[in-house]
Amino acid sequence: MAATKRSVDQITLEEITQDKHGGDLAFVETDTSLEDASKLLEEKNVLSVPVWDRVKATYVGIFDTLELVKFAAGQFFETNAMYRDTFQSQTSASVNFASSTVLDVLLKSKRCSDVTILPPKTTLVEAMKALSRGYNHHRILVHDPRTKDYKLISQMDIVKFIHKNKDQLDIGEVVGRKIEEVSSLNPLGSVISIPIDAKAIEGFYKMVEFNISAVAVVDGSNKLVANLSASDLRGLSYLKLNCVHEQVVNFFQTHNGKPPKDPITCEPSATFGQIMETVLNAHIHRVWIVDHHKKPVGLISLTDLISAFLHDSIY
């Protein structure tokens, strides 16, 4: 007799966070400089950290690499003036970066100041709803008023939990479903890309313009050759700020000290189960969908994975 599978509305965040320790949570404060916040993301190898307000004695936002993208794009781009490579404009941007704080970002960014804090008894299905709302919501905080602990739950944490317990969870048939069969997600469509000889800042500007966290880098035949994402700005300092003006391949070499990695791809016939295995094994946040010519035709993100599992769990 087959064991009864558990519904996602029977699992709470308390179970998912049992291996996390509140004292291990990395965070910044409202008066932390952008440079120090960027260094912390690099040191901890994370994409985001919560923002603590000492006066309010609570977390008031989430600072992440997307905000570094916004800063870089905002400093170097103006309406109808795509490239401003003068010494004066570059120097001004560096000074602003060195003197700006996380609070400056919070005051300007609704998405950064929009933090979701949930109690430990929140169900997995409610957490999945919160984490599948797209661009603004990749992480949530779990607060236990008894212990006063805060724990950060990311989209990756949810995908890891589902994968680890997929045989015990009632998540429908989504694991075996092909990407091209899921019309509700519509992952196959226009891909935002930049040519390989473009400047890195052009890619970061497109991330801001289209509210996305990555762009495809393509060669002259429109074949996918690299992935430029918000996470590539981790560790950005005012001394390195000008490297975003370099061609994208040179940017990787200057900022990260190595050429870009080969992008992780799949074909439209891949299943959600295969995509889940890929993102976990490679520890990445997106997989590019390519045709048989290696041209990008779509993208599957952690948001898409969670949305697919949520849809099958509810319906």
Phi, psi and omega per residue, in radians:
M1 nan 2.217 -3.103
A2 -1.211 2.467 3.120
A3 -1.220 2.539 3.115
T4 -1.249 2.272 -3.137
K5 -1.422 2.596 -3.117
R6 -1.493 2.412 3.063
S7 -1.394 2.617 -3.133
V8 -1.196 -0.264 3.078
D9 -1.557 0.095 3.040
Q10 -1.796 -0.107 -3.123
I11 -1.840 2.383 -3.122
T12 -1.936 2.870 3.102
L13 -1.118 -0.405 3.098
E14 -1.028 -0.685 3.121
E15 -1.240 -0.695 -3.105
I16 -1.214 -0.563 -3.070
T17 -1.665 0.146 -3.038
Q18 -1.111 -0.414 3.114
D19 -1.639 0.003 3.121
K20 -1.718 2.516 3.138
H21 -1.994 2.190 -3.096
G22 -0.997 -0.587 -3.129
G23 -1.199 -0.245 -3.131
D24 -1.555 -0.023 -3.050
L25 -1.239 2.086 3.058
A26 -1.413 2.462 -3.133
F27 -2.650 2.881 3.000
V28 -2.085 2.887 3.074
E29 -1.908 2.911 -3.054
T30 -1.066 -0.485 -3.124
D31 -1.671 0.136 3.061
T32 -1.174 2.374 3.129
S33 -1.236 2.712 3.106
L34 -1.043 -0.661 -3.131
E35 -1.137 -0.772 3.127
D36 -1.164 -0.649 3.102
A37 -1.124 -0.717 3.115
S38 -1.119 -0.716 3.116
K39 -1.119 -0.652 3.137
L40 -1.118 -0.723 3.099
L41 -1.029 -0.703 3.141
E42 -1.220 -0.777 -3.106
E43 -1.105 -0.712 -3.109
K44 -1.520 -0.120 -3.116
N45 0.964 0.851 3.124
V46 -2.228 2.832 -3.131
L47 -1.681 -0.240 -3.105
S48 -2.724 2.763 3.041
V49 -2.491 2.550 3.070
P50 -1.270 2.745 -3.113
V51 -1.912 2.113 -3.105
W52 -1.677 2.340 3.073
D53 -1.882 1.970 -3.082
R54 -1.132 -0.609 -3.112
V55 -1.218 -0.799 -3.127
K56 -1.439 -0.232 3.141
A57 0.959 0.796 3.097
T58 -2.780 2.933 3.046
Y59 -1.445 2.334 -3.030
V60 -2.051 0.008 -3.134
G61 -3.108 -3.124 3.083
I62 -2.230 2.167 3.076
F63 -1.781 2.262 -3.101
D64 -2.486 3.126 -3.075
T65 -1.147 -0.420 3.096
L66 -1.097 -0.539 3.103
E67 -1.252 -0.538 3.038
L68 -1.155 -0.658 3.081
V69 -1.073 -0.797 -3.135
K70 -1.079 -0.694 -3.141
F71 -1.125 -0.858 -3.117
A72 -1.039 -0.799 -3.124
A73 -1.171 -0.740 -3.114
G74 -1.138 -0.574 -3.122
Q75 -1.331 -0.583 -2.989
F76 -1.782 -0.204 -3.084
F77 -2.063 2.453 3.007
E78 -2.349 2.795 -3.130
T79 -0.945 2.202 3.116
N80 1.059 0.393 3.077
A81 -2.443 1.374 -2.968
M82 -1.134 -0.748 -3.069
Y83 -2.201 2.208 3.113
R84 -2.249 1.547 -3.004
D85 -1.683 0.383 -3.130
T86 -1.299 2.680 3.122
F87 -1.030 -0.669 -3.093
Q88 -1.117 -0.791 -3.098
S89 -1.197 -0.652 3.135
Q90 -1.182 -0.729 3.128
T91 -1.118 -0.732 3.117
S92 -1.058 -0.748 3.141
A93 -1.105 -0.723 3.138
S94 -1.107 -0.734 3.121
V95 -1.110 -0.774 3.140
N96 -1.085 -0.680 3.134
F97 -1.143 -0.757 -3.101
A98 -1.185 -0.512 -3.063
S99 -1.728 -0.188 -3.103
S100 -1.419 2.635 3.141
T101 -2.059 2.973 3.089
V102 -1.066 -0.610 3.109
L103 -1.057 -0.659 3.092
D104 -1.017 -0.672 3.126
V105 -1.212 -0.775 -3.128
L106 -1.022 -0.704 -3.090
L107 -1.208 -0.420 -3.084
K108 -1.753 -0.316 -2.986
S109 -2.064 2.007 3.099
K110 -1.170 -0.686 -3.091
R111 -1.173 -0.591 -3.131
C112 -1.261 -0.597 -3.107
S113 -1.550 -0.028 -3.118
D114 -1.646 1.488 -3.098
V115 -1.789 2.369 3.116
T116 -1.743 2.087 3.123
I117 -2.039 2.118 -3.061
L118 -2.144 2.656 3.085
P119 -1.358 2.780 -3.101
P120 -1.038 -0.473 -3.096
K121 -1.433 0.035 3.078
T122 -1.072 2.404 -3.110
T123 -1.339 2.763 3.109
L124 -1.045 -0.669 -3.114
V125 -1.133 -0.645 3.096
E126 -1.209 -0.652 3.093
A127 -1.151 -0.686 3.114
M128 -1.122 -0.650 3.085
K129 -1.088 -0.754 -3.116
A130 -1.157 -0.573 -3.066
L131 -1.615 0.023 -3.128
S132 -1.952 0.312 -3.133
R133 -1.543 0.150 2.986
G134 1.602 -2.489 -2.928
Y135 -0.868 -0.641 -3.013
N136 -1.539 -0.253 -2.938
H137 -2.325 1.513 3.106
H138 -1.857 -0.206 -3.073
R139 -2.560 2.632 3.064
I140 -2.334 2.751 3.053
L141 -1.833 2.415 3.070
V142 -1.922 2.104 -3.078
H143 -2.013 2.173 3.080
D144 -1.811 1.870 -3.096
P145 -1.139 -0.358 3.130
R146 -1.239 -0.808 -3.120
T147 -1.692 -0.191 -3.077
K148 1.145 0.264 3.121
D149 -1.383 2.539 2.965
Y150 -2.059 2.384 3.077
K151 -2.283 2.445 -3.109
L152 -1.673 2.262 3.094
I153 -2.026 2.172 3.137
S154 -1.834 2.959 3.045
Q155 -1.026 -0.665 3.140
M156 -1.086 -0.663 3.108
D157 -1.047 -0.729 -3.129
I158 -1.164 -0.772 3.138
V159 -1.117 -0.695 3.095
K160 -1.074 -0.754 -3.121
F161 -1.125 -0.778 -3.139
I162 -1.087 -0.754 -3.131
H163 -1.119 -0.767 -3.124
K164 -1.107 -0.590 -3.049
N165 -1.996 0.345 -3.010
K166 -1.060 -0.509 -3.133
D167 -1.367 -0.284 -3.138
Q168 -1.815 -0.146 -3.075
L169 -1.749 2.530 3.072
D170 -1.557 1.511 -3.108
I171 -2.060 0.450 3.080
G172 1.188 -2.613 -3.079
E173 -1.908 0.327 -3.026
V174 -1.122 -0.527 -3.091
V175 -1.023 -0.674 -3.109
G176 -1.624 0.025 -3.082
R177 -1.434 2.453 3.121
K178 -1.394 2.581 3.139
I179 -0.990 -0.766 -3.067
E180 -1.181 -0.194 -3.123
E181 -1.624 -0.167 -3.059
V182 -1.754 1.517 -3.080
S183 -1.242 -0.437 -3.095
S184 -1.145 -0.496 -3.130
L185 -1.499 -0.520 -3.139
N186 0.868 0.932 3.127
P187 -1.298 -0.321 -3.122
L188 -1.599 1.959 -3.104
G189 -3.004 -2.700 -3.105
S190 -1.197 2.359 3.129
V191 -1.871 2.274 3.075
I192 -1.436 2.134 -3.060
S193 -2.448 2.906 3.010
I194 -2.331 2.622 3.095
P195 -1.256 2.747 -3.050
I196 -1.132 -0.400 3.131
D197 -1.618 0.111 3.109
A198 -1.313 2.786 3.048
K199 -1.348 2.565 -3.118
A200 -1.008 -0.636 -3.087
I201 -1.082 -0.507 3.103
E202 -1.122 -0.668 3.099
G203 -1.189 -0.718 3.132
F204 -1.164 -0.627 3.100
Y205 -1.117 -0.681 3.122
K206 -1.151 -0.575 3.087
M207 -1.081 -0.719 3.108
V208 -1.211 -0.787 -3.084
E209 -1.074 -0.696 -3.055
F210 -1.832 0.139 3.129
N211 0.951 0.903 3.117
I212 -2.254 2.882 -3.099
S213 -1.915 0.070 3.112
A214 -2.789 2.685 3.028
V215 -2.279 2.672 3.071
A216 -1.437 2.499 3.037
V217 -1.903 2.131 -3.028
V218 -2.123 2.704 3.094
D219 -1.574 -2.963 -3.084
G220 -1.121 -0.345 3.103
S221 -1.687 0.158 -3.108
N222 1.175 0.398 3.051
K223 -1.479 2.488 -3.122
L224 -1.246 2.179 -3.135
V225 -2.119 -0.313 -3.126
A226 -2.837 2.945 3.114
N227 -2.204 2.123 3.071
L228 -1.894 2.121 -3.069
S229 -2.297 2.963 3.125
A230 -1.038 -0.569 -3.102
S231 -1.135 -0.317 3.135
D232 -1.233 -0.149 3.100
L233 -1.680 0.060 3.065
R234 -1.019 2.419 3.137
G235 1.415 0.164 -3.133
L236 -1.114 2.288 3.078
S237 -2.139 2.890 -3.123
Y238 -1.157 -0.404 3.098
L239 -1.274 -0.460 -3.123
K240 -1.761 -0.034 -3.002
L241 -1.014 -0.607 -3.076
N242 -1.265 -0.197 -3.116
C243 -1.195 -0.270 3.099
V244 -1.195 -0.204 3.103
H245 -1.477 -0.143 -3.126
E246 -1.409 2.813 3.024
Q247 -1.023 2.602 -2.921
V248 -0.983 -0.691 3.128
V249 -1.140 -0.723 3.110
N250 -1.181 -0.572 3.094
F251 -1.029 -0.811 3.117
F252 -1.017 -0.756 -3.101
Q253 -1.157 -0.749 -3.109
T254 -1.237 -0.822 -3.033
H255 -1.410 -0.719 -3.063
N256 -1.816 -0.167 3.117
G257 1.336 0.242 3.132
K258 -2.776 2.745 3.136
P259 -1.189 2.874 -3.137
P260 -1.144 2.586 3.084
K261 -1.308 2.693 3.041
D262 -1.111 2.332 -3.122
P263 -1.165 2.548 3.075
I264 -1.491 2.207 -3.040
T265 -2.280 2.921 3.004
C266 -2.637 2.959 3.070
E267 -1.766 2.841 -3.109
P268 -1.023 -0.330 -3.127
S269 -1.434 -0.092 3.125
A270 -1.157 2.605 3.129
T271 -1.625 2.835 3.099
F272 -1.111 -0.569 3.083
G273 -1.101 -0.724 3.107
Q274 -1.160 -0.694 3.106
I275 -1.104 -0.729 3.137
M276 -1.074 -0.772 3.096
E277 -1.047 -0.736 -3.092
T278 -1.119 -0.847 -3.095
V279 -1.149 -0.594 -3.140
L280 -1.310 -0.722 -3.140
N281 -1.181 -0.667 -3.119
A282 -1.607 -0.132 -3.092
H283 0.891 0.993 3.129
I284 -2.134 2.941 -3.057
H285 -1.931 0.002 3.133
R286 -2.786 2.684 3.048
V287 -2.238 2.229 3.136
W288 -1.415 2.363 3.079
I289 -1.638 2.202 -3.108
V290 -2.168 2.727 3.063
D291 -1.534 -3.020 -3.074
H292 -1.252 -0.133 3.046
H293 -1.695 0.125 -3.117
K294 1.182 0.403 3.073
K295 -1.604 2.351 -3.101
P296 -1.210 2.263 3.136
V297 -2.142 -0.063 -3.130
G298 -3.131 -3.074 -3.071
L299 -2.646 2.374 3.019
I300 -2.013 2.112 -3.129
S301 -1.900 3.036 3.058
L302 -1.065 -0.600 3.083
T303 -1.043 -0.743 3.127
D304 -1.123 -0.724 3.136
L305 -1.081 -0.844 -3.119
I306 -1.123 -0.702 3.107
S307 -1.062 -0.693 -3.130
A308 -1.166 -0.780 3.122
F309 -1.158 -0.675 3.126
L310 -1.120 -0.780 -3.122
H311 -1.049 -0.783 -3.118
D312 -1.263 -0.507 3.136
S313 -1.258 -0.611 -3.093
I314 -1.492 -0.698 -3.029
Y315 -1.861 nan nan
